[in-house]
């Protein structure tokens, strides 16, 4: 059975978490201000009412954004297909899980990218071990809440230790 690439975004399997969780300020990328936790006014159900004309209507920031699959993974894996819209009591929990999963997926992306660096065999094995832990783990909401003060910190310390092998622009990701 082929392994799922968790970094592939599939909005059809999400619940528009980015349209709920993320904040933005009116400017060149967004036509109006939106606070975190406030559903975007262009949202109807789980769909954007202006999706086919986002850039023309002043939302190139939405076009450029990619959650790296965090939204679909939270809805499908952590909440078993439930949504904050159908179950409003889940809103805060889903928001927290989405934020945590974005951090997990950011680390997966960075660990994959680090495969191109000329790492020592021991460091490459550590990189692969971290990657396997992140990709093969079935996350719960509480584990995602604890991620940044645990495993994410270990991974960040690892990146700090191998920074000499990484291109200068690599550290922009963390």
Rosetta silent file (secondary structure, phi, psi, omega in degrees, C-alpha in Angstrom):
SEQUENCE: XXXXXXXXXXXXXXXXXXXXXXXXXXXXXXXXXXXXXXXXXXXXXXXXXXXXXXXXXXXXXXXXXXXXXXXXXXXXXXXXXXXXXXXXXXXXXXXXXXXXXXXXXXXXXXXXXXXXXXXXXXXXXXXXXXXXXXXXXXXXXXXXXXXXXXXXXXXXXXXXXXXXXXXXXXXXXX
SCORE:     score description
SCORE:     0.000 S_00000001
   1 L     0.000  129.453 -179.134    0.000    0.000    0.000 S_00000001
   2 L   -67.858  146.150  179.675    1.494    3.398   -0.973 S_00000001
   3 L   -81.821  141.193  177.030    2.305    5.772    1.841 S_00000001
   4 L   -73.456  136.552  172.653    0.376    9.024    2.046 S_00000001
   5 L   -89.122  106.062 -175.770    2.395   12.188    1.589 S_00000001
   6 L   -65.036  -15.662 -177.663    1.162   14.232    4.522 S_00000001
   7 L   -88.683    3.858  177.528    2.430   17.475    3.002 S_00000001
   8 L   -89.550  120.790 -179.848   -0.039   17.421    0.129 S_00000001
   9 L   -77.914  132.080  175.537   -2.887   19.829    0.778 S_00000001
  10 L  -133.412   91.379 -176.192   -6.371   18.551   -0.015 S_00000001
  11 H   -59.568  -24.187  179.779   -8.890   21.263    0.814 S_00000001
  12 H   -69.223  -16.581  179.510  -11.750   18.862    0.066 S_00000001
  13 H  -106.703   12.349 -179.374  -10.745   16.892    3.177 S_00000001
  14 L  -109.330 -175.450  177.647  -10.421   19.951    5.401 S_00000001
  15 L  -130.668   37.982  179.227  -12.942   22.191    7.131 S_00000001
  16 L    55.855   41.763 -178.355  -11.552   25.544    5.983 S_00000001
  17 H   -63.137  -37.102  178.811   -9.327   25.744    9.054 S_00000001
  18 H   -63.514  -33.237 -179.599   -7.023   28.317    7.451 S_00000001
  19 H   -74.366  -11.494  177.045  -10.088   30.516    6.818 S_00000001
  20 H  -103.751  -51.796 -169.267  -10.853   30.327   10.542 S_00000001
  21 H   -74.470  -44.749 -170.818   -7.513   30.174   12.332 S_00000001
  22 L   -75.770  145.098  174.691   -5.315   32.569   10.410 S_00000001
  23 L  -103.914  153.698  171.977   -5.341   36.320   10.865 S_00000001
  24 E  -151.378  156.960 -179.092   -4.481   38.842    8.178 S_00000001
  25 L  -110.174  141.991  176.831   -4.183   42.581    7.788 S_00000001
  26 L   -57.335  132.700 -179.664   -5.617   44.671    4.990 S_00000001
  27 L   173.951 -152.378 -176.228   -2.900   45.446    2.480 S_00000001
  28 L   -68.406  -22.345 -178.464   -1.465   44.225   -0.793 S_00000001
  29 L   -99.226  -17.496 -176.561   -2.222   40.559    0.049 S_00000001
  30 L  -142.682  138.324 -175.434   -5.649   40.899    1.678 S_00000001
  31 L   -80.322  -13.215  177.992   -8.611   43.200    0.988 S_00000001
  32 L  -153.240  168.388  176.733   -9.685   43.445    4.643 S_00000001
  33 L   -81.969  145.324  173.282   -8.540   42.693    8.200 S_00000001
  34 E  -142.383  131.838  178.762   -9.411   39.354    9.808 S_00000001
  35 L   -85.371  153.589  175.558   -8.756   38.298   13.394 S_00000001
  36 L   -63.796  140.005  179.726   -7.632   34.795   14.376 S_00000001
  37 L    84.936   -3.206  178.054  -10.599   32.590   15.230 S_00000001
  38 L  -101.946  120.022  178.660  -12.951   34.712   13.141 S_00000001
  39 L   -60.527  138.416  177.749  -14.292   32.895   10.073 S_00000001
  40 L   -59.014  140.269 -179.148  -13.438   34.739    6.868 S_00000001
  41 L   -68.595  -12.894  176.796  -16.430   36.650    5.555 S_00000001
  42 L   -90.226    3.163 -177.425  -15.906   34.974    2.154 S_00000001
  43 E   -88.817  133.369  174.285  -16.453   31.547    3.684 S_00000001
  44 E  -133.184  110.315 -172.574  -19.691   29.644    3.042 S_00000001
  45 L    66.160 -125.487  176.737  -19.695   26.223    4.663 S_00000001
  46 L  -104.738   15.981 -175.165  -16.243   24.839    3.900 S_00000001
  47 E  -121.879  147.866  175.904  -15.898   26.752    0.647 S_00000001
  48 E   -85.264  127.011 -177.999  -14.608   30.151   -0.349 S_00000001
  49 L   -73.263  -15.221  179.822  -17.261   32.098   -2.230 S_00000001
  50 L  -119.537   20.771 -174.028  -14.602   33.956   -4.232 S_00000001
  51 H   -52.573  -40.267 -177.129  -12.086   31.108   -4.706 S_00000001
  52 H   -76.349   -4.732  179.920  -12.066   31.425   -8.506 S_00000001
  53 H  -139.578   30.365 -177.568  -11.293   35.151   -8.301 S_00000001
  54 L   -53.985  -50.004 -177.961   -9.199   35.538   -5.133 S_00000001
  55 L   -63.089  -46.354 -179.441   -6.425   37.556   -6.766 S_00000001
  56 L   -61.665  -32.886 -178.353   -8.820   39.841   -8.619 S_00000001
  57 L   -90.831    9.454  173.181  -10.785   40.499   -5.407 S_00000001
  58 L    94.715   23.894 -178.362   -7.662   41.431   -3.432 S_00000001
  59 L  -126.338   51.452  176.617   -6.596   38.124   -1.831 S_00000001
  60 H   -64.408  -22.257  176.587   -3.325   37.014   -3.438 S_00000001
  61 H   -63.204  -35.131  177.309   -2.208   36.019    0.083 S_00000001
  62 H   -69.373  -39.572  179.298   -4.837   33.289    0.087 S_00000001
  63 H   -62.856  -40.622 -176.448   -3.654   32.040   -3.298 S_00000001
  64 H   -76.285  -21.976 -174.263   -0.051   31.880   -2.056 S_00000001
  65 L   -73.569  138.817  173.995   -0.864   30.147    1.245 S_00000001
  66 L  -140.549  119.714  179.972   -0.321   26.396    1.618 S_00000001
  67 L   -78.185    1.374 -177.860   -0.851   24.690    4.973 S_00000001
  68 L    58.221   34.508  176.207    1.257   21.763    3.708 S_00000001
  69 L    82.797    3.133 -177.736   -1.632   19.397    4.367 S_00000001
  70 H   -63.002  -39.962 -178.170   -2.031   20.308    8.033 S_00000001
  71 H   -64.391  -50.508 -179.488   -5.729   21.136    7.685 S_00000001
  72 H   -65.289  -32.884  179.727   -6.794   17.938    5.978 S_00000001
  73 H   -70.041  -39.328  178.267   -4.687   15.887    8.391 S_00000001
  74 H   -63.250  -49.756 -177.287   -6.242   17.548   11.451 S_00000001
  75 H   -63.284  -47.052 -174.346   -9.797   17.063   10.211 S_00000001
  76 H   -79.439  -45.234 -173.292   -9.319   13.493    9.000 S_00000001
  77 H   -86.765  -49.290 -174.450   -6.763   12.075   11.425 S_00000001
  78 H   -79.447  -38.689 -175.035   -7.199   13.977   14.668 S_00000001
  79 L  -112.875   10.861  173.784  -10.956   14.606   14.508 S_00000001
  80 L    54.746   35.103  177.667  -12.131   11.680   12.367 S_00000001
  81 L    89.514   -4.601  177.950  -13.866   13.895    9.797 S_00000001
  82 L   -71.837  155.980 -179.914  -15.701   16.084   12.299 S_00000001
  83 L  -129.649  156.029  178.003  -15.772   19.827   11.665 S_00000001
  84 L   -67.231  -24.939 -179.505  -15.953   22.971   13.773 S_00000001
  85 L   -77.482  -38.826  178.327  -18.974   24.090   11.767 S_00000001
  86 L   -78.923  -29.967 -179.021  -21.012   20.957   12.432 S_00000001
  87 L  -128.384   81.535 -175.574  -19.727   20.697   16.017 S_00000001
  88 H   -55.338  -25.139  178.734  -19.053   24.249   17.290 S_00000001
  89 H   -64.834  -18.170  179.847  -17.697   22.875   20.590 S_00000001
  90 H   -86.233   -6.791 -172.511  -14.688   21.616   18.591 S_00000001
  91 H   -53.477  -55.846 -177.792  -13.721   25.060   17.281 S_00000001
  92 H   -62.319  -43.040 -179.679  -11.022   25.900   19.836 S_00000001
  93 H   -62.815  -40.882  179.645   -9.652   22.349   19.841 S_00000001
  94 H   -69.716  -36.844  177.359   -9.453   22.257   16.050 S_00000001
  95 H   -62.265  -45.669  179.339   -7.789   25.673   15.959 S_00000001
  96 H   -64.526  -42.913 -179.774   -5.130   24.520   18.429 S_00000001
  97 H   -64.727  -39.487  178.277   -4.613   21.238   16.587 S_00000001
  98 H   -62.424  -44.095  178.630   -4.261   23.057   13.258 S_00000001
  99 H   -61.877  -43.366  178.314   -1.606   25.347   14.701 S_00000001
 100 H   -65.822  -42.554 -179.134    0.273   22.370   16.125 S_00000001
 101 H   -67.611  -33.093  175.105    0.001   20.320   12.934 S_00000001
 102 H   -60.075  -38.678  177.890    1.308   23.261   10.907 S_00000001
 103 H   -68.781  -39.985  176.439    4.427   23.110   13.095 S_00000001
 104 H   -59.886  -48.615 -176.783    4.722   19.333   12.608 S_00000001
 105 H   -68.419  -32.768  174.575    4.414   19.722    8.845 S_00000001
 106 H   -61.505  -43.705  179.057    6.883   22.603    8.795 S_00000001
 107 H   -66.715  -38.965  176.683    9.450   20.329   10.487 S_00000001
 108 H   -58.896  -47.461 -179.763    8.683   17.497    8.040 S_00000001
 109 H   -59.104  -44.782  179.808    9.287   19.869    5.148 S_00000001
 110 H   -66.846  -41.259  179.030   12.571   21.083    6.650 S_00000001
 111 H   -65.106  -37.373  175.689   13.775   17.567    7.451 S_00000001
 112 H   -64.974  -45.040 -179.850   13.058   16.482    3.890 S_00000001
 113 H   -62.399  -34.456 -179.382   14.905   19.505    2.520 S_00000001
 114 H   -66.367  -14.070  177.664   17.889   18.761    4.763 S_00000001
 115 H   -63.467  -21.080 -179.461   18.349   15.480    2.857 S_00000001
 116 H   -84.808   -9.539 -179.809   20.066   17.520    0.149 S_00000001
 117 L   -82.323  150.953  179.554   22.731   18.791    2.565 S_00000001
 118 L   -79.378   70.707 -176.565   26.072   16.967    2.864 S_00000001
 119 L   -78.325  151.855  170.675   25.350   15.624    6.348 S_00000001
 120 L   -64.962  149.879 -178.857   27.568   13.265    8.292 S_00000001
 121 H   -52.484  -40.314  179.952   26.053    9.728    8.314 S_00000001
 122 H   -63.430  -42.209  179.932   25.150   10.057   12.024 S_00000001
 123 H   -69.428  -37.312  178.267   23.362   13.374   11.405 S_00000001
 124 H   -66.451  -36.545  176.977   21.541   12.009    8.378 S_00000001
 125 H   -65.196  -41.271  176.785   20.350    9.051   10.453 S_00000001
 126 H   -61.079  -44.284  178.139   19.088   11.452   13.132 S_00000001
 127 H   -58.024  -47.457 -179.518   17.305   13.456   10.420 S_00000001
 128 H   -65.682  -36.315  177.907   15.667   10.292    9.053 S_00000001
 129 H   -64.879  -45.613  176.932   14.666    9.159   12.559 S_00000001
 130 H   -60.537  -44.825 -178.920   12.989   12.499   13.292 S_00000001
 131 H   -60.236  -44.354  179.079   11.264   12.393    9.918 S_00000001
 132 H   -62.721  -41.411  179.314    9.936    8.888   10.529 S_00000001
 133 H   -60.885  -40.796 -177.666    8.622    9.898   13.963 S_00000001
 134 H   -75.184  -40.417 -174.741    6.719   12.847   12.484 S_00000001
 135 H   -79.456  -30.453 -174.489    5.398   11.136    9.372 S_00000001
 136 H   -99.256   -1.995 -178.868    4.371    7.808   10.863 S_00000001
 137 L   -85.308  139.922  173.382    2.826    9.055   14.083 S_00000001
 138 L   -97.108  107.717 -170.818   -0.941    9.338   14.405 S_00000001
 139 L   -81.032  143.679  171.352   -1.316   12.630   16.275 S_00000001
 140 L  -107.538  165.261  178.419   -3.866   13.502   18.956 S_00000001
 141 H   -59.632  -42.603 -178.409   -4.865   17.026   19.895 S_00000001
 142 H   -67.627  -36.580  177.169   -3.023   16.876   23.207 S_00000001
 143 H   -65.521  -37.616  177.744    0.167   15.617   21.529 S_00000001
 144 H   -66.375  -36.902  177.464   -0.001   18.476   19.054 S_00000001
 145 H   -64.211  -32.339 -178.430   -0.383   20.940   21.920 S_00000001
 146 H   -89.917   -9.556 -173.124    2.768   19.535   23.528 S_00000001
 147 H   -56.468  -47.950 -173.482    4.747   19.267   20.286 S_00000001
 148 L   -66.718  -25.019  179.339    6.426   22.676   20.362 S_00000001
 149 L   -97.653    2.980 -179.701    7.833   22.249   23.870 S_00000001
 150 L  -124.418  -99.863 -174.155    9.006   18.697   23.230 S_00000001
 151 H   -61.728  -38.904  178.920    9.890   17.102   19.938 S_00000001
 152 H   -60.107  -40.129  178.487    9.871   20.357   17.945 S_00000001
 153 H   -65.008  -41.637  176.469   12.468   21.769   20.295 S_00000001
 154 H   -59.459  -42.953  179.785   14.632   18.649   19.866 S_00000001
 155 H   -66.273  -42.100  178.580   14.405   19.021   16.083 S_00000001
 156 H   -62.683  -38.584  177.097   15.240   22.730   16.256 S_00000001
 157 H   -65.574  -40.310  175.640   18.296   21.949   18.382 S_00000001
 158 H   -58.544  -47.967  179.364   19.309   19.330   15.801 S_00000001
 159 H   -60.739  -38.565  177.530   19.012   21.935   13.018 S_00000001
 160 H   -60.659  -39.384 -179.205   21.096   24.342   15.056 S_00000001
 161 H   -70.281  -26.222 -179.066   23.783   21.657   15.335 S_00000001
 162 L  -105.742   10.549 -174.340   23.909   21.000   11.576 S_00000001
 163 H   -57.015  -27.254  179.514   23.540   24.615   10.446 S_00000001
 164 H   -64.836  -25.011 -179.080   27.085   24.639    9.015 S_00000001
 165 H   -88.167  -11.348 -172.145   25.954   22.088    6.395 S_00000001
 166 L   -96.788  148.346  175.746   22.832   24.011    5.405 S_00000001
 167 L   -62.920  154.806 -177.473   22.512   26.800    2.823 S_00000001
 168 H   -55.984  -39.289 -176.930   22.198   30.316    4.249 S_00000001
 169 H   -77.950   -7.744 -179.013   18.545   30.683    3.208 S_00000001
 170 H   -62.860  -38.908 -176.892   17.608   27.378    4.871 S_00000001
 171 H   -67.856  -10.063  175.812   17.289   28.967    8.313 S_00000001
 172 H   -63.274  -25.059 -178.197   14.485   31.177    6.978 S_00000001
 173 H   -79.747  -13.377 -178.763   12.187   28.167    7.428 S_00000001
 174 L  -138.625    0.000    0.000   12.760   27.842   11.177 S_00000001
